[in-house]
Amino acid sequence: MEQEMMKPEWCQVAEVELVYKTKVKPSQRPKITSSVDAYEILQKIWNRDKIELVEEFKVLLLNRSNKVLGVLDASSGGITGTVADPRIILTAAIKANAVGIVLSHNHPSGSVKPSRADEELTVKIREAARFLDMTVLDHIIITSEGYYSFADEGLL
């Protein structure tokens, strides 16, 4: 009897459960039809006290109708950068059952010009998302005075 109760070490693993819970009705979710729509939503959710202080990376998770399912605060860094992990971003997108994502981060310097690292990360996430039948619709760099859209500039 005691041997049945004791499982071998290889049987003792964590259980993984995927759950998506929302209290927002589908009709109340904002819809993204352009970079302006995404920027306006990002402006509302961004902490204005930090936009010129530290770099942060956020992701809008979208359904098939381009309605926002949720926002992921992917990372917060320092003055000159932050590390956004594609695995965490895509894990959140899968968990939310998203089919589209809008990447975004701020530049505390006030410059909207993307860095080479910004461009490389966008390509990396776009390619990984493609394998999951998800689309990176845009990557928006925001500042306190404006924004830059990778989609509007033909970089996606």
N, C-alpha and C positions, 0 to 999 in steps of 0.2 A: 504494500500500500504506500509506504513512504517513497519508494522508488518512482511511482507514478506521479507523485507530487513534485519531485525534483526533476526539472527539465535540464537537458544538457545546455551548456553555455551558449552554443550556437542557436538555440531556440529562443533565447532571451533577447528579443529585439523590440525596438519601439514601433508602435502602430502609427501609420500615417493616415490622416483623414483630411480630405479636401472639403472645405465648407465655404460658401459665399452667402453672407447674410446682408440684407439691406432693408432699411426702413423707408427708402425713397421710392415712391411710385414711379413707374416708367414715364408717365406723362409729366412728371416734375423734373426729370433729368434734363440738364442743358444739352443742346445739340451743337456739335462742331461742324460748321460748313465752310470755314475758312480759317486762315491764320489769325485774323482779327478776333474771331470768336474764341479761339484757344487763348490768345493773349489776354482778352478781357476776363476770362475765367481765372487764368493764372495770376493776374493782378489782384483779384479778390482773395485768393487763397495764400498769396505770398506774404510773409511777415515783412511789412514795409520797414521795420526797424533793423532788419538784417540784410536787406537787399544790397546795401553798399558796404556791408561789414564782412560777411562770409559767403562763400560760394555754396549753393545748395542745388540739388538735382531732384526734380519732381517728374512724375509720369502721370498723364491722364490716360485712364483705361476706358476704352470705348466698346460699345456693342455694335452689331451690324448696321444699326441706324445712325451710327456716329454719335450716340448719346453717351454722356459720361457716366460710367458705372462707379467710378471711384478715382481717388488720387493717391498715388504712392509717394511718400517722402522717401526717396531712394537713398539719399546721402546728404550729409552736411560736412563741409570741410573747413578750409582756411581761407585766407585772403586771395590766394592765387590758384586754388583748385580744390576739387573734391573727387572722390573715387566712386564711380557708379558701376556696380557689379551687374553685368548683363544677366547673370543667373538669377539674381534676386528680382530684377525687373521682370523677367519672363516668368518666374515662379508666381509673382503677384498677378500677372496677366492671365496665366492659366487658372489660378484660383478664382479670379473674378469672371472667368469665362469670356474674356475680352477677345475681340478679333482685330481691333485696331489700337494703336498706342500713339500718343504724342509725347515725345521726350521734351524736357525743358530744363534749363539751368540758367542761373544768373551770372553776370560778370560784375563783381563789386567795383571794378575799375571804371565802369560806365561805358566801356567799349562793347559794341554789339558784334564786332568782327569775330568769327569763329577761329579757334586755334587749330593747328594740325591735329592735336589730340582730340578736339571736339569732332572733327571730321572723321577720324579713324574710329572713334567710339560709335558714332552714328552708323557707319558702314557695318561694324561688327554686330551691333544689335539688330540692324535691319536684316542682315543675312541669317542670323540665328532665328529671328522671328519668322522669317520666310519658311523655315523648316517646320514650324508649328502652325502654318497657315494663318499667320498674323501679319498685319501690315503696319509698318512704321509710317504714319501719315505725315509727320513733321517733327522737326527738332527746333525748338524756339529758344533763342537766347534772349533773356529779358534784362533790362536795366530799369532804373527809376525813371528814365525818360523815353524809353522806346523798346523796340524788339527787332530781332532778325529771324526770319523764317527760312530754314533750309529748303522747304518745299517751294516757297515763292521764288527763291533764287535758283531753282533747278538742280539742287544738290541731292535730291532724293529720287 
